[in-house]
Amino acid sequence: MDEQKEDYYGDDSSKKVGDFLLGFFGIWIVTYILFIIVASLSSVSIIASILYTPFSLILYIVLIVATLMIASSAGRRYIAIGFFASFLVPLLVFGACLILFSGFR
């Protein structure tokens, strides 16, 4: 079974880069689209606006879990790596800026 997962990428690095970029940018694009849908629903009815925050949080968590499960079951681990990198890169930049502006020597 692991051999099939490795066969997807083979020696083609463009598939690896494409999957990484899909994981890196795709989660933010899908989240933005879902945010627009939920925001439009909340402006339509009062009940939807009451449920807006919990619904969007649950929807986001479901999106994260579904992305990681689909990526791992399909053997496309670079989607998951890109997904995690999309959260780690801003944190690393924030930490570097914090160290830089605090005058650490």
SVG drawing of the C-alpha trace seen along z (x, -y; Angstrom):
<svg xmlns="http://www.w3.org/2000/svg" viewBox="-34 -47 58 49">
<polyline fill="none" stroke="black" stroke-width="0.4" points="0.0,0.0 2.9,-2.4 4.3,-1.6 1.2,-3.0 1.4,-6.2 5.1,-6.6 4.2,-5.9 2.0,-9.0 4.9,-11.3 7.6,-9.1 10.5,-11.3 8.3,-14.2 9.0,-17.1 6.4,-19.3 3.7,-17.1 5.3,-17.6 5.5,-21.4 1.9,-21.5 0.6,-19.6 2.6,-21.7 1.1,-24.9 -2.3,-23.4 -2.0,-22.8 -0.3,-26.1 -2.8,-28.4 -5.8,-26.1 -6.8,-26.1 -7.0,-29.9 -8.9,-30.1 -11.5,-27.6 -11.8,-29.2 -12.4,-32.6 -15.1,-31.1 -16.8,-29.4 -16.6,-32.7 -18.4,-34.5 -21.1,-31.8 -21.6,-31.9 -21.6,-35.7 -24.2,-35.9 -26.4,-33.4 -26.0,-35.4 -27.2,-38.5 -30.4,-36.7 -31.8,-35.5 -31.4,-36.3 -31.1,-32.6 -28.1,-32.2 -26.4,-35.3 -26.9,-33.8 -25.2,-30.6 -22.6,-32.3 -19.6,-32.0 -20.1,-28.4 -21.0,-27.3 -18.0,-28.9 -15.7,-27.5 -17.1,-24.0 -17.0,-24.3 -13.3,-25.4 -12.4,-22.4 -14.2,-20.0 -12.4,-21.5 -9.0,-21.0 -9.8,-17.4 -11.2,-16.6 -8.2,-18.0 -5.7,-16.1 -7.7,-12.8 -8.1,-13.1 -4.5,-14.0 -3.3,-11.1 -5.6,-8.5 -4.7,-9.5 -1.0,-9.3 -0.5,-13.0 1.5,-14.0 2.8,-17.2 -0.7,-18.7 -0.6,-18.1 3.0,-19.5 1.9,-22.7 -1.1,-23.0 1.0,-22.9 3.5,-25.3 0.8,-27.8 0.3,-28.1 4.0,-27.9 5.5,-30.4 3.5,-33.4 4.3,-32.3 8.0,-32.1 7.9,-35.6 6.1,-37.0 8.7,-35.5 11.6,-36.9 10.0,-40.3 9.4,-40.1 13.0,-39.2 14.2,-41.9 12.0,-44.7 12.7,-43.7 16.4,-44.5 17.7,-41.0 21.5,-40.8"/>
</svg>
